[in-house]
Amino acid sequence: MSYVDGYIIAVPLANKEAYRTLAMEAAGLFKEYGALRVVENWGDDVPDGKVTDFKGAVKAEAGEVVVFSWVEWPSKQVRDAGQARMMSDTRMSAMEMPFDGQRMIYGGFENLLDA
């Protein structure tokens, strides 16, 4: 069964194209290191919650859009090896993030259901 890394970030609306460029470059590296699929989703209908919500989770500010992304790997082992190689890749460290990376939420997930 595959393994998924999920990410939620707040990106300034003015940086949408810069983010798309970064995402395309990063997707190439993820796939080079074993990822099966990289999906980037630009927030379109992200409501304010009564207790918590996506915007609050990443402390989105006025003029920022929530981006929800995931990377699918064939296994956790391939993901662990791929991420380690990516973090030491100078191409990755040279990429400029058009968002505040300190507010990014991420995690690895085992599949529970894939219907």
C-alpha positions as protocol buffer text, in pm:
chain_id: "A"
residue {
  index: 1
  type: MET
  ca { x: 0 y: 0 z: 0 }
}
residue {
  index: 2
  type: SER
  ca { x: 126 y: 351 z: -77 }
}
residue {
  index: 3
  type: TYR
  ca { x: 234 y: 618 z: 170 }
}
residue {
  index: 4
  type: VAL
  ca { x: 134 y: 985 z: 157 }
}
residue {
  index: 5
  type: ASP
  ca { x: 298 y: 1305 z: 278 }
}
residue {
  index: 6
  type: GLY
  ca { x: 47 y: 1587 z: 330 }
}
residue {
  index: 7
  type: TYR
  ca { x: 116 y: 1960 z: 344 }
}
residue {
  index: 8
  type: ILE
  ca { x: -91 y: 2268 z: 424 }
}
residue {
  index: 9
  type: ILE
  ca { x: 54 y: 2617 z: 376 }
}
residue {
  index: 10
  type: ALA
  ca { x: -58 y: 2977 z: 337 }
}
residue {
  index: 11
  type: VAL
  ca { x: 66 y: 3144 z: 18 }
}
residue {
  index: 12
  type: PRO
  ca { x: 26 y: 3515 z: -59 }
}
residue {
  index: 13
  type: LEU
  ca { x: -220 y: 3553 z: -347 }
}
residue {
  index: 14
  type: ALA
  ca { x: 37 y: 3768 z: -527 }
}
residue {
  index: 15
  type: ASN
  ca { x: 280 y: 3471 z: -522 }
}
residue {
  index: 16
  type: LYS
  ca { x: 52 y: 3221 z: -698 }
}
residue {
  index: 17
  type: GLU
  ca { x: 264 y: 3192 z: -1012 }
}
residue {
  index: 18
  type: ALA
  ca { x: 590 y: 3183 z: -815 }
}
residue {
  index: 19
  type: TYR
  ca { x: 438 y: 2904 z: -605 }
}
residue {
  index: 20
  type: ARG
  ca { x: 328 y: 2714 z: -918 }
}
residue {
  index: 21
  type: THR
  ca { x: 685 y: 2737 z: -1052 }
}
residue {
  index: 22
  type: LEU
  ca { x: 830 y: 2615 z: -722 }
}
residue {
  index: 23
  type: ALA
  ca { x: 574 y: 2332 z: -706 }
}
residue {
  index: 24
  type: MET
  ca { x: 661 y: 2215 z: -1057 }
}
residue {
  index: 25
  type: GLU
  ca { x: 1034 y: 2214 z: -978 }
}
residue {
  index: 26
  type: ALA
  ca { x: 982 y: 2034 z: -647 }
}
residue {
  index: 27
  type: ALA
  ca { x: 748 y: 1780 z: -811 }
}
residue {
  index: 28
  type: GLY
  ca { x: 1028 y: 1690 z: -1051 }
}
residue {
  index: 29
  type: LEU
  ca { x: 1259 y: 1620 z: -759 }
}
residue {
  index: 30
  type: PHE
  ca { x: 996 y: 1423 z: -566 }
}
residue {
  index: 31
  type: LYS
  ca { x: 939 y: 1203 z: -871 }
}
residue {
  index: 32
  type: GLU
  ca { x: 1311 y: 1168 z: -938 }
}
residue {
  index: 33
  type: TYR
  ca { x: 1345 y: 1030 z: -586 }
}
residue {
  index: 34
  type: GLY
  ca { x: 1059 y: 784 z: -612 }
}
residue {
  index: 35
  type: ALA
  ca { x: 729 y: 966 z: -565 }
}
residue {
  index: 36
  type: LEU
  ca { x: 442 y: 834 z: -773 }
}
residue {
  index: 37
  type: ARG
  ca { x: 231 y: 1147 z: -772 }
}
residue {
  index: 38
  type: VAL
  ca { x: 245 y: 1508 z: -654 }
}
residue {
  index: 39
  type: VAL
  ca { x: -80 y: 1704 z: -616 }
}
residue {
  index: 40
  type: GLU
  ca { x: -103 y: 2078 z: -542 }
}
residue {
  index: 41
  type: ASN
  ca { x: -442 y: 2235 z: -465 }
}
residue {
  index: 42
  type: TRP
  ca { x: -500 y: 2612 z: -453 }
}
residue {
  index: 43
  type: GLY
  ca { x: -770 y: 2703 z: -199 }
}
residue {
  index: 44
  type: ASP
  ca { x: -1099 y: 2800 z: -361 }
}
residue {
  index: 45
  type: ASP
  ca { x: -1369 y: 2727 z: -103 }
}
residue {
  index: 46
  type: VAL
  ca { x: -1197 y: 2728 z: 238 }
}
residue {
  index: 47
  type: PRO
  ca { x: -1456 y: 2837 z: 496 }
}
residue {
  index: 48
  type: ASP
  ca { x: -1390 y: 2987 z: 836 }
}
residue {
  index: 49
  type: GLY
  ca { x: -1462 y: 2733 z: 1108 }
}
residue {
  index: 50
  type: LYS
  ca { x: -1630 y: 2783 z: 1444 }
}
residue {
  index: 51
  type: VAL
  ca { x: -1361 y: 2600 z: 1643 }
}
residue {
  index: 52
  type: THR
  ca { x: -1074 y: 2548 z: 1398 }
}
residue {
  index: 53
  type: ASP
  ca { x: -1009 y: 2554 z: 1025 }
}
residue {
  index: 54
  type: PHE
  ca { x: -738 y: 2536 z: 760 }
}
residue {
  index: 55
  type: LYS
  ca { x: -668 y: 2910 z: 773 }
}
residue {
  index: 56
  type: GLY
  ca { x: -621 y: 2906 z: 1147 }
}
residue {
  index: 57
  type: ALA
  ca { x: -399 y: 2600 z: 1132 }
}
residue {
  index: 58
  type: VAL
  ca { x: -145 y: 2785 z: 916 }
}
residue {
  index: 59
  type: LYS
  ca { x: -218 y: 3129 z: 1061 }
}
residue {
  index: 60
  type: ALA
  ca { x: -322 y: 3256 z: 717 }
}
residue {
  index: 61
  type: GLU
  ca { x: -317 y: 3634 z: 697 }
}
residue {
  index: 62
  type: ALA
  ca { x: -525 y: 3869 z: 485 }
}
residue {
  index: 63
  type: GLY
  ca { x: -429 y: 3823 z: 120 }
}
residue {
  index: 64
  type: GLU
  ca { x: -308 y: 3464 z: 167 }
}
residue {
  index: 65
  type: VAL
  ca { x: -459 y: 3148 z: 19 }
}
residue {
  index: 66
  type: VAL
  ca { x: -447 y: 2803 z: 178 }
}
residue {
  index: 67
  type: VAL
  ca { x: -272 y: 2540 z: -33 }
}
residue {
  index: 68
  type: PHE
  ca { x: -339 y: 2172 z: 36 }
}
residue {
  index: 69
  type: SER
  ca { x: -90 y: 1930 z: -118 }
}
residue {
  index: 70
  type: TRP
  ca { x: 16 y: 1571 z: -103 }
}
residue {
  index: 71
  type: VAL
  ca { x: 289 y: 1347 z: -237 }
}
residue {
  index: 72
  type: GLU
  ca { x: 216 y: 980 z: -294 }
}
residue {
  index: 73
  type: TRP
  ca { x: 499 y: 730 z: -250 }
}
residue {
  index: 74
  type: PRO
  ca { x: 500 y: 355 z: -319 }
}
residue {
  index: 75
  type: SER
  ca { x: 596 y: 287 z: 46 }
}
residue {
  index: 76
  type: LYS
  ca { x: 721 y: 455 z: 362 }
}
residue {
  index: 77
  type: GLN
  ca { x: 1066 y: 312 z: 295 }
}
residue {
  index: 78
  type: VAL
  ca { x: 1083 y: 476 z: -49 }
}
residue {
  index: 79
  type: ARG
  ca { x: 953 y: 800 z: 104 }
}
residue {
  index: 80
  type: ASP
  ca { x: 1212 y: 799 z: 382 }
}
residue {
  index: 81
  type: ALA
  ca { x: 1496 y: 739 z: 136 }
}
residue {
  index: 82
  type: GLY
  ca { x: 1358 y: 992 z: -114 }
}
residue {
  index: 83
  type: GLN
  ca { x: 1314 y: 1264 z: 145 }
}
residue {
  index: 84
  type: ALA
  ca { x: 1665 y: 1211 z: 279 }
}
residue {
  index: 85
  type: ARG
  ca { x: 1809 y: 1243 z: -71 }
}
residue {
  index: 86
  type: MET
  ca { x: 1596 y: 1552 z: -144 }
}
residue {
  index: 87
  type: MET
  ca { x: 1706 y: 1729 z: 173 }
}
residue {
  index: 88
  type: SER
  ca { x: 2071 y: 1687 z: 73 }
}
residue {
  index: 89
  type: ASP
  ca { x: 2009 y: 1788 z: -290 }
}
residue {
  index: 90
  type: THR
  ca { x: 2148 y: 2134 z: -364 }
}
residue {
  index: 91
  type: ARG
  ca { x: 1866 y: 2194 z: -614 }
}
residue {
  index: 92
  type: MET
  ca { x: 1616 y: 2170 z: -329 }
}
residue {
  index: 93
  type: SER
  ca { x: 1810 y: 2399 z: -97 }
}
residue {
  index: 94
  type: ALA
  ca { x: 1845 y: 2655 z: -379 }
}
residue {
  index: 95
  type: MET
  ca { x: 1468 y: 2686 z: -424 }
}
residue {
  index: 96
  type: GLU
  ca { x: 1316 y: 3008 z: -291 }
}
residue {
  index: 97
  type: MET
  ca { x: 990 y: 2958 z: -105 }
}
residue {
  index: 98
  type: PRO
  ca { x: 726 y: 3219 z: -192 }
}
residue {
  index: 99
  type: PHE
  ca { x: 557 y: 3157 z: 146 }
}
residue {
  index: 100
  type: ASP
  ca { x: 642 y: 3143 z: 516 }
}
residue {
  index: 101
  type: GLY
  ca { x: 773 y: 2789 z: 565 }
}
residue {
  index: 102
  type: GLN
  ca { x: 749 y: 2822 z: 944 }
}
residue {
  index: 103
  type: ARG
  ca { x: 370 y: 2807 z: 915 }
}
residue {
  index: 104
  type: MET
  ca { x: 365 y: 2494 z: 699 }
}
residue {
  index: 105
  type: ILE
  ca { x: 195 y: 2189 z: 848 }
}
residue {
  index: 106
  type: TYR
  ca { x: 307 y: 1850 z: 721 }
}
residue {
  index: 107
  type: GLY
  ca { x: 303 y: 1484 z: 808 }
}
residue {
  index: 108
  type: GLY
  ca { x: 329 y: 1130 z: 673 }
}
residue {
  index: 109
  type: PHE
  ca { x: 26 y: 907 z: 653 }
}
residue {
  index: 110
  type: GLU
  ca { x: -46 y: 539 z: 602 }
}
residue {
  index: 111
  type: ASN
  ca { x: -344 y: 462 z: 379 }
}
residue {
  index: 112
  type: LEU
  ca { x: -651 y: 361 z: 575 }
}
residue {
  index: 113
  type: LEU
  ca { x: -898 y: 357 z: 285 }
}
residue {
  index: 114
  type: ASP
  ca { x: -859 y: 413 z: -88 }
}
residue {
  index: 115
  type: ALA
  ca { x: -1201 y: 373 z: -244 }
}
